[in-house]
Amino acid sequence: QVQLVESGGGMVQAGGSLRLSCARSGRSSNTYAMGWFRQAPGKEREFVATIRSGGIQYYADSVKGRFANSRDSAKSVVYLQVNNLKPEDTAVYYCAAASTLYYGVIYDSRSRYDYWGLGTQVSVSS
């Protein structure tokens, strides 16, 4: 079993920044993509960003230019740098790991991911 633990969330004012972390541990297995999703109160969980094992990244339009993936493979940690935060970014942010290889598709769907963390809260005040 793979465990994912997010951290780094908090309360910031609009325009502020945070760096979210996702630490992966547990059974060794192939991970083809790591993704970030978020869920605001009363809304469905939505895609935010993903980074494939080869380094290709993809972002939701709402966060392009403001959010950035990075990773430390030696530590099995992925990061999401979130800049210029807006009140509408307020949500619980979840990281996810995909252990199935899909060719020619973007890992922007919840169904592509096999393991999930419990989330970290990001709250942005205006």
C-alpha positions as protocol buffer text, in pm:
chain_id: "A"
residue {
  index: 1
  type: GLN
  ca { x: 0 y: 0 z: 0 }
}
residue {
  index: 2
  type: VAL
  ca { x: 113 y: 353 z: -77 }
}
residue {
  index: 3
  type: GLN
  ca { x: 65 y: 633 z: 171 }
}
residue {
  index: 4
  type: LEU
  ca { x: 53 y: 1000 z: 78 }
}
residue {
  index: 5
  type: VAL
  ca { x: 73 y: 1278 z: 332 }
}
residue {
  index: 6
  type: GLU
  ca { x: 16 y: 1641 z: 240 }
}
residue {
  index: 7
  type: SER
  ca { x: 142 y: 1938 z: 438 }
}
residue {
  index: 8
  type: GLY
  ca { x: 207 y: 2307 z: 397 }
}
residue {
  index: 9
  type: GLY
  ca { x: -145 y: 2441 z: 389 }
}
residue {
  index: 10
  type: GLY
  ca { x: -249 y: 2745 z: 589 }
}
residue {
  index: 11
  type: MET
  ca { x: -428 y: 3077 z: 595 }
}
residue {
  index: 12
  type: VAL
  ca { x: -295 y: 3357 z: 378 }
}
residue {
  index: 13
  type: GLN
  ca { x: -415 y: 3685 z: 238 }
}
residue {
  index: 14
  type: ALA
  ca { x: -490 y: 3729 z: -129 }
}
residue {
  index: 15
  type: GLY
  ca { x: -167 y: 3758 z: -323 }
}
residue {
  index: 16
  type: GLY
  ca { x: 20 y: 3539 z: -82 }
}
residue {
  index: 17
  type: SER
  ca { x: 206 y: 3214 z: -144 }
}
residue {
  index: 18
  type: LEU
  ca { x: 239 y: 2869 z: 4 }
}
residue {
  index: 19
  type: ARG
  ca { x: 435 y: 2558 z: -78 }
}
residue {
  index: 20
  type: LEU
  ca { x: 239 y: 2238 z: -44 }
}
residue {
  index: 21
  type: SER
  ca { x: 424 y: 1911 z: 3 }
}
residue {
  index: 22
  type: CYS
  ca { x: 322 y: 1552 z: -60 }
}
residue {
  index: 23
  type: ALA
  ca { x: 536 y: 1280 z: 93 }
}
residue {
  index: 24
  type: ARG
  ca { x: 504 y: 931 z: -49 }
}
residue {
  index: 25
  type: SER
  ca { x: 584 y: 618 z: 151 }
}
residue {
  index: 26
  type: GLY
  ca { x: 491 y: 253 z: 167 }
}
residue {
  index: 27
  type: ARG
  ca { x: 507 y: -24 z: -88 }
}
residue {
  index: 28
  type: SER
  ca { x: 745 y: 38 z: -371 }
}
residue {
  index: 29
  type: SER
  ca { x: 560 y: 52 z: -700 }
}
residue {
  index: 30
  type: ASN
  ca { x: 571 y: 234 z: -1028 }
}
residue {
  index: 31
  type: THR
  ca { x: 429 y: 582 z: -1009 }
}
residue {
  index: 32
  type: TYR
  ca { x: 350 y: 726 z: -1349 }
}
residue {
  index: 33
  type: ALA
  ca { x: 209 y: 1056 z: -1236 }
}
residue {
  index: 34
  type: MET
  ca { x: 154 y: 1263 z: -924 }
}
residue {
  index: 35
  type: GLY
  ca { x: -142 y: 1492 z: -922 }
}
residue {
  index: 36
  type: TRP
  ca { x: -296 y: 1767 z: -716 }
}
residue {
  index: 37
  type: PHE
  ca { x: -669 y: 1817 z: -679 }
}
residue {
  index: 38
  type: ARG
  ca { x: -873 y: 2049 z: -462 }
}
residue {
  index: 39
  type: GLN
  ca { x: -1220 y: 2054 z: -318 }
}
residue {
  index: 40
  type: ALA
  ca { x: -1398 y: 2366 z: -198 }
}
residue {
  index: 41
  type: PRO
  ca { x: -1700 y: 2345 z: 34 }
}
residue {
  index: 42
  type: GLY
  ca { x: -2009 y: 2235 z: -155 }
}
residue {
  index: 43
  type: LYS
  ca { x: -1816 y: 2167 z: -474 }
}
residue {
  index: 44
  type: GLU
  ca { x: -1675 y: 1862 z: -645 }
}
residue {
  index: 45
  type: ARG
  ca { x: -1309 y: 1774 z: -627 }
}
residue {
  index: 46
  type: GLU
  ca { x: -1134 y: 1933 z: -924 }
}
residue {
  index: 47
  type: PHE
  ca { x: -806 y: 1887 z: -1100 }
}
residue {
  index: 48
  type: VAL
  ca { x: -527 y: 2137 z: -1029 }
}
residue {
  index: 49
  type: ALA
  ca { x: -195 y: 2006 z: -1161 }
}
residue {
  index: 50
  type: THR
  ca { x: -4 y: 1694 z: -1249 }
}
residue {
  index: 51
  type: ILE
  ca { x: 351 y: 1588 z: -1318 }
}
residue {
  index: 52
  type: ARG
  ca { x: 430 y: 1268 z: -1501 }
}
residue {
  index: 53
  type: SER
  ca { x: 726 y: 1045 z: -1421 }
}
residue {
  index: 54
  type: GLY
  ca { x: 906 y: 1181 z: -1727 }
}
residue {
  index: 55
  type: GLY
  ca { x: 860 y: 1537 z: -1605 }
}
residue {
  index: 56
  type: ILE
  ca { x: 577 y: 1654 z: -1830 }
}
residue {
  index: 57
  type: GLN
  ca { x: 345 y: 1886 z: -1640 }
}
residue {
  index: 58
  type: TYR
  ca { x: -9 y: 2001 z: -1696 }
}
residue {
  index: 59
  type: TYR
  ca { x: -216 y: 2260 z: -1514 }
}
residue {
  index: 60
  type: ALA
  ca { x: -578 y: 2360 z: -1491 }
}
residue {
  index: 61
  type: ASP
  ca { x: -645 y: 2688 z: -1670 }
}
residue {
  index: 62
  type: SER
  ca { x: -746 y: 2853 z: -1344 }
}
residue {
  index: 63
  type: VAL
  ca { x: -398 y: 2809 z: -1195 }
}
residue {
  index: 64
  type: LYS
  ca { x: -167 y: 2838 z: -1496 }
}
residue {
  index: 65
  type: GLY
  ca { x: 109 y: 3087 z: -1435 }
}
residue {
  index: 66
  type: ARG
  ca { x: 46 y: 3086 z: -1059 }
}
residue {
  index: 67
  type: PHE
  ca { x: 105 y: 2727 z: -949 }
}
residue {
  index: 68
  type: ALA
  ca { x: 411 y: 2512 z: -1018 }
}
residue {
  index: 69
  type: ASN
  ca { x: 498 y: 2147 z: -961 }
}
residue {
  index: 70
  type: SER
  ca { x: 837 y: 2027 z: -851 }
}
residue {
  index: 71
  type: ARG
  ca { x: 969 y: 1709 z: -698 }
}
residue {
  index: 72
  type: ASP
  ca { x: 1255 y: 1560 z: -500 }
}
residue {
  index: 73
  type: SER
  ca { x: 1272 y: 1203 z: -623 }
}
residue {
  index: 74
  type: ALA
  ca { x: 1537 y: 1105 z: -369 }
}
residue {
  index: 75
  type: LYS
  ca { x: 1298 y: 1201 z: -89 }
}
residue {
  index: 76
  type: SER
  ca { x: 983 y: 1080 z: -265 }
}
residue {
  index: 77
  type: VAL
  ca { x: 827 y: 1422 z: -220 }
}
residue {
  index: 78
  type: VAL
  ca { x: 640 y: 1638 z: -467 }
}
residue {
  index: 79
  type: TYR
  ca { x: 569 y: 2003 z: -413 }
}
residue {
  index: 80
  type: LEU
  ca { x: 311 y: 2246 z: -538 }
}
residue {
  index: 81
  type: GLN
  ca { x: 418 y: 2607 z: -518 }
}
residue {
  index: 82
  type: VAL
  ca { x: 105 y: 2821 z: -509 }
}
residue {
  index: 83
  type: ASN
  ca { x: 156 y: 3191 z: -577 }
}
residue {
  index: 84
  type: ASN
  ca { x: -67 y: 3494 z: -612 }
}
residue {
  index: 85
  type: LEU
  ca { x: -341 y: 3316 z: -423 }
}
residue {
  index: 86
  type: LYS
  ca { x: -700 y: 3424 z: -468 }
}
residue {
  index: 87
  type: PRO
  ca { x: -1000 y: 3371 z: -239 }
}
residue {
  index: 88
  type: GLU
  ca { x: -1139 y: 3126 z: -494 }
}
residue {
  index: 89
  type: ASP
  ca { x: -834 y: 2906 z: -436 }
}
residue {
  index: 90
  type: THR
  ca { x: -966 y: 2828 z: -89 }
}
residue {
  index: 91
  type: ALA
  ca { x: -1009 y: 2451 z: -67 }
}
residue {
  index: 92
  type: VAL
  ca { x: -870 y: 2130 z: 72 }
}
residue {
  index: 93
  type: TYR
  ca { x: -581 y: 2029 z: -152 }
}
residue {
  index: 94
  type: TYR
  ca { x: -520 y: 1659 z: -212 }
}
residue {
  index: 95
  type: CYS
  ca { x: -227 y: 1485 z: -374 }
}
residue {
  index: 96
  type: ALA
  ca { x: -270 y: 1160 z: -561 }
}
residue {
  index: 97
  type: ALA
  ca { x: -50 y: 894 z: -719 }
}
residue {
  index: 98
  type: ALA
  ca { x: -117 y: 703 z: -1038 }
}
residue {
  index: 99
  type: SER
  ca { x: 23 y: 350 z: -1064 }
}
residue {
  index: 100
  type: THR
  ca { x: -132 y: 276 z: -1402 }
}
residue {
  index: 101
  type: LEU
  ca { x: 33 y: 387 z: -1725 }
}
residue {
  index: 102
  type: TYR
  ca { x: -198 y: 553 z: -1974 }
}
residue {
  index: 103
  type: TYR
  ca { x: -59 y: 643 z: -2313 }
}
residue {
  index: 104
  type: GLY
  ca { x: -145 y: 968 z: -2480 }
}
residue {
  index: 105
  type: VAL
  ca { x: -371 y: 1102 z: -2208 }
}
residue {
  index: 106
  type: ILE
  ca { x: -343 y: 1374 z: -1949 }
}
residue {
  index: 107
  type: TYR
  ca { x: -368 y: 1266 z: -1591 }
}
residue {
  index: 108
  type: ASP
  ca { x: -635 y: 1523 z: -1514 }
}
residue {
  index: 109
  type: SER
  ca { x: -911 y: 1291 z: -1408 }
}
residue {
  index: 110
  type: ARG
  ca { x: -967 y: 1152 z: -1060 }
}
residue {
  index: 111
  type: SER
  ca { x: -1021 y: 808 z: -1210 }
}
residue {
  index: 112
  type: ARG
  ca { x: -658 y: 796 z: -1329 }
}
residue {
  index: 113
  type: TYR
  ca { x: -527 y: 794 z: -973 }
}
residue {
  index: 114
  type: ASP
  ca { x: -500 y: 499 z: -737 }
}
residue {
  index: 115
  type: TYR
  ca { x: -382 y: 650 z: -409 }
}
residue {
  index: 116
  type: TRP
  ca { x: -488 y: 964 z: -227 }
}
residue {
  index: 117
  type: GLY
  ca { x: -376 y: 1166 z: 70 }
}
residue {
  index: 118
  type: LEU
  ca { x: -607 y: 1312 z: 332 }
}
residue {
  index: 119
  type: GLY
  ca { x: -557 y: 1669 z: 219 }
}
residue {
  index: 120
  type: THR
  ca { x: -429 y: 2000 z: 351 }
}
residue {
  index: 121
  type: GLN
  ca { x: -645 y: 2308 z: 394 }
}
residue {
  index: 122
  type: VAL
  ca { x: -564 y: 2629 z: 208 }
}
residue {
  index: 123
  type: SER
  ca { x: -765 y: 2935 z: 307 }
}
residue {
  index: 124
  type: VAL
  ca { x: -726 y: 3268 z: 129 }
}
residue {
  index: 125
  type: SER
  ca { x: -879 y: 3586 z: 264 }
}
residue {
  index: 126
  type: SER
  ca { x: -954 y: 3892 z: 56 }
}
